[in-house]
Amino acid sequence: MEEYKFLFKIVLVGNAGVGKTCLVRRFTQGLFPPGQGATIGVDFMIKTVEVEGDKIKLQIWDTAGQERFRSITQSYYRSAHALILVYDISCQPTFDCLPDWLREIHEYANTKVLKILVGNKTDRDDREIPTQIGEEFAKQHDMYFLETSAKEAENVERLFYEIAAELIDQARSKDNSSSMNKNLSDSVGLSPQGSKPPQVSCCSGLSNQSSSQTGNT
Ligand SMILES: Nc1nc2c(ncn2[C@@H]2O[C@H](COP(=O)(O)OP(=O)(O)OP(=O)(O)O)[C@@H](O)[C@H]2O)c(=O)[nH]1
């Protein structure tokens, strides 16, 4: 039987097509799936990582971004230790929806949940949301911030490892959680990376409907 020191539940949310499934696949399987279908309901994967010599089991819940699954996905917020809210840096509407996602989070998640804002698809050259805008939004809403590319494996390992490290810290010193430094570029290292120049606007990457993937609750 597998031994582990901590088990943490991490839930990914955000609009359809922002790359939640690809981020999870990149991290758990080391691949960027071709023709990724839209998630149906909720999908679930496990990965055990080692942080400072301790084995940490991460239970990662990948929720469907599509509105019609909202009532199913909401029920997964409650027991999450960390919530990763993802938008697509090349698609403004996915960023504009963030306040709606935050309302959901406040309504359904534990108040102490660790919140991480992730701008995905940094490999794209048609960026619409500058890094600084994402960073400021995160700061305003008491979230960590990181930009990633599931496609190019940029900052994906870092995202999950730093969440694990932060959750370990919290678990070890519960009383100190309120003094946690959420200043984005500091201590825990979940910090923004350099931005790429914004180019032509386009949201073509949105919502891939071919359903090759089944929900796995
Ligand atoms: N260029 C680029 N495309 C990406 C990246 N991550 C995901 N995509 C593409 O974006 C599309 C949607 O990716 P998914 O991972 O299925 O998105 P999702 O957020 O899980 O979508 P739902 O399951 O519908 O909520 C797919 O065509 C992916 O190939 C990335 O880092 N860079």
The ligand as a Gaussian input file, in Angstrom:
#p B3LYP/6-31G(d) Opt

LIG

0 1
 N       -1.824000      26.875000     -27.403000
 C       -2.289000      26.233000     -26.315000
 N       -3.451000      25.566000     -26.375000
 C       -3.872000      24.935000     -25.255000
 C       -3.154000      24.980000     -24.029000
 N       -3.852000      24.284000     -23.107000
 C       -4.947000      23.826000     -23.728000
 N       -4.968000      24.214000     -25.025000
 C       -5.993000      23.916000     -26.036000
 O       -7.218000      24.480000     -25.596000
 C       -8.307000      23.636000     -25.917000
 C       -9.106000      23.316000     -24.671000
 O       -8.289000      22.592000     -23.740000
 P       -8.958000      21.764000     -22.540000
 O       -7.839000      21.321000     -21.663000
 O       -9.877000      20.723000     -23.057000
 O       -9.823000      22.898000     -21.846000
 P      -10.763000      22.770000     -20.549000
 O      -10.577000      24.021000     -19.775000
 O      -10.482000      21.487000     -19.843000
 O      -12.214000      22.725000     -21.196000
 P      -13.570000      22.092000     -20.561000
 O      -13.266000      20.668000     -20.263000
 O      -14.613000      22.226000     -21.637000
 O      -13.922000      22.898000     -19.358000
 C       -7.718000      22.389000     -26.591000
 O       -7.828000      22.560000     -27.991000
 C       -6.254000      22.410000     -26.162000
 O       -5.410000      21.822000     -27.114000
 C       -1.906000      25.698000     -24.008000
 O       -1.188000      25.804000     -23.002000
 N       -1.535000      26.310000     -25.179000

